[in-house]
């Protein structure tokens, strides 16, 4: 099975003054079972994203195709993804959005943030969902600590009707 082509990408910024965001990358889904689909996803160039550097600006010492988020791509395997539900994934993101060590303990993201996040929530409701169990610190690449210091939450949604695999990452930089 070949690489899955990227067919869309969206970046949702949370409130101004925070460095939090949710990225949605959509790739064409193969005709394969879920484990084979996830394996093809991991092997696809569109999955190798450090979520920090614009394309072509990765530090010279790191091959961008060898990282994903905080980790070396080799640390991410099919077995690292576990089934979950849309409700559980949405609740995890909603909790992460507001449950941070804010300077003002009463701070909450404004309502328009949740309106913008509805795009991600719709994607989470569109198919079979898997959550990535983040690899440990020993698998971080040399600048991995620059992303996800407030949490790195990744979900893969396989939408068989639309034939789309969505990678939804909620993190910060």
C-alpha positions as CSV (number, residue, x, y, z in Angstrom):
1,X,0.0,0.0,0.0
2,X,1.4,3.4,-0.9
3,X,1.5,6.6,0.9
4,X,-1.8,8.3,1.8
5,X,-2.0,11.7,0.0
6,X,-2.9,14.7,2.1
7,X,-6.3,16.1,0.9
8,X,-6.7,18.9,3.4
9,X,-5.4,20.7,6.5
10,X,-6.9,23.1,9.0
11,X,-5.3,24.9,11.9
12,X,-7.6,26.2,14.7
13,X,-6.0,28.7,17.0
14,X,-7.4,29.0,20.5
15,X,-7.7,32.3,22.4
16,X,-5.2,35.1,21.7
17,X,-2.5,35.1,24.2
18,X,-2.3,31.4,24.4
19,X,-0.1,29.2,22.1
20,X,-2.8,26.5,22.0
21,X,-4.2,25.1,18.7
22,X,-5.9,22.1,17.1
23,X,-4.6,20.9,13.8
24,X,-6.6,18.6,11.5
25,X,-4.8,16.9,8.7
26,X,-7.0,14.9,6.2
27,X,-5.6,12.1,4.1
28,X,-7.2,9.8,1.6
29,X,-8.1,6.5,3.2
30,X,-7.1,3.2,1.7
31,X,-9.4,0.2,1.3
32,X,-7.9,-1.7,4.2
33,X,-8.7,-2.7,7.8
34,X,-8.1,-0.3,10.6
35,X,-4.6,-1.5,11.6
36,X,-3.4,-1.5,8.0
37,X,-4.9,2.0,7.5
38,X,-3.0,3.3,10.6
39,X,0.2,1.6,9.5
40,X,-0.2,3.3,6.0
41,X,-0.9,6.6,7.8
42,X,2.3,6.4,9.9
43,X,4.4,5.6,6.8
44,X,3.0,8.5,4.9
45,X,4.9,11.7,4.4
46,X,1.8,13.7,5.4
47,X,2.0,12.2,8.9
48,X,5.6,13.2,9.5
49,X,4.9,16.7,11.0
50,X,6.8,18.2,13.9
51,X,3.9,20.8,14.4
52,X,6.5,23.4,15.0
53,X,8.5,24.3,11.9
54,X,7.1,25.6,8.6
55,X,8.1,23.2,5.8
56,X,11.8,23.4,5.0
57,X,12.7,25.1,8.3
58,X,13.4,22.1,10.4
59,X,16.9,22.2,12.2
60,X,19.6,20.8,10.0
61,X,20.3,18.0,12.5
62,X,16.8,16.6,12.2
63,X,15.3,15.0,9.1
64,X,11.7,16.3,9.2
65,X,10.4,13.1,7.7
66,X,11.7,11.2,10.8
67,X,9.6,13.1,13.4
68,X,6.0,13.4,14.4
69,X,5.1,15.9,17.1
70,X,7.5,15.6,20.0
71,X,8.8,12.1,19.0
72,X,10.9,10.2,16.6
73,X,8.5,8.7,14.1
74,X,10.0,5.2,14.8
75,X,8.5,5.4,18.3
76,X,5.0,5.6,16.9
77,X,3.4,2.3,16.0
78,X,0.0,0.9,15.2
79,X,0.0,-0.7,18.7
80,X,0.3,2.8,20.2
81,X,-3.3,3.7,19.0
82,X,-6.2,2.5,21.1
83,X,-9.9,2.7,20.2
84,X,-11.9,5.5,21.8
85,X,-15.2,7.3,21.3
86,X,-16.1,10.7,20.0
87,X,-17.5,11.7,23.3
88,X,-14.3,10.7,25.2
89,X,-12.1,12.4,22.6
90,X,-14.2,15.6,22.7
91,X,-14.2,15.7,26.5
92,X,-10.4,15.2,26.5
93,X,-10.0,18.2,24.2
94,X,-12.6,20.3,26.1
95,X,-10.9,19.6,29.4
96,X,-7.4,20.4,28.0
97,X,-8.6,23.7,26.6
98,X,-9.5,25.1,30.0
99,X,-7.7,22.9,32.5
100,X,-4.3,24.6,32.5
101,X,-2.2,26.4,35.1
102,X,-3.3,29.8,34.0
103,X,-2.0,32.9,35.7
104,X,-5.6,33.8,36.4
105,X,-7.1,30.6,37.9
106,X,-10.6,31.7,36.8
107,X,-9.6,32.1,33.1
108,X,-11.5,30.0,30.6
109,X,-11.3,30.1,26.8
110,X,-14.0,32.3,25.3
111,X,-17.1,30.8,23.7
112,X,-15.9,31.6,20.1
113,X,-13.0,29.2,20.7
114,X,-15.5,26.3,21.2
115,X,-17.4,27.5,18.1
116,X,-14.2,27.2,16.1
117,X,-13.4,23.8,17.7
118,X,-16.7,22.4,16.4
119,X,-14.9,21.6,13.1
120,X,-12.6,19.3,15.0
121,X,-15.5,17.8,17.0
122,X,-17.5,17.1,13.8
123,X,-14.4,15.3,12.4
124,X,-14.2,13.2,15.6
125,X,-17.9,12.2,15.1
126,X,-17.3,11.1,11.5
127,X,-15.8,7.6,12.0
128,X,-13.9,5.1,14.0
129,X,-11.5,6.8,16.4
130,X,-8.2,5.9,17.8
131,X,-6.2,7.8,20.4
132,X,-2.4,7.9,20.4
133,X,-0.7,6.8,23.6
134,X,2.1,9.3,23.7
135,X,5.6,7.7,23.6
136,X,7.8,8.5,26.6
137,X,10.3,11.2,27.0
138,X,13.1,8.9,26.0
139,X,11.6,9.0,22.4
140,X,11.6,12.8,22.1
141,X,13.7,14.3,19.3
142,X,16.1,17.1,20.1
143,X,13.6,19.9,20.0
144,X,10.5,17.9,20.8
145,X,10.0,19.7,24.1
146,X,9.0,22.8,22.1
147,X,5.5,21.3,21.3
148,X,2.9,20.0,23.6
149,X,4.2,21.4,26.9
150,X,0.6,21.8,28.0
151,X,-0.4,18.5,26.5
152,X,-0.2,16.7,23.2
153,X,-3.5,14.9,22.3
154,X,-3.7,13.0,19.0
155,X,-6.7,11.2,17.5
156,X,-7.0,9.3,14.2
157,X,-10.5,9.1,12.7
158,X,-11.1,6.7,9.9
159,X,-14.2,7.8,8.0
160,X,-15.1,4.9,5.7
161,X,-18.1,6.8,4.1
162,X,-16.0,9.8,3.0
163,X,-12.8,7.7,2.6
164,X,-10.8,10.1,4.7
165,X,-8.4,9.6,7.6
166,X,-8.2,12.6,9.8
167,X,-5.3,13.2,12.2
168,X,-6.5,15.6,14.9
169,X,-3.8,17.0,17.2
170,X,-4.5,19.4,20.1
171,X,-1.3,20.9,21.5
172,X,0.7,24.1,22.0
173,X,4.0,25.6,20.9
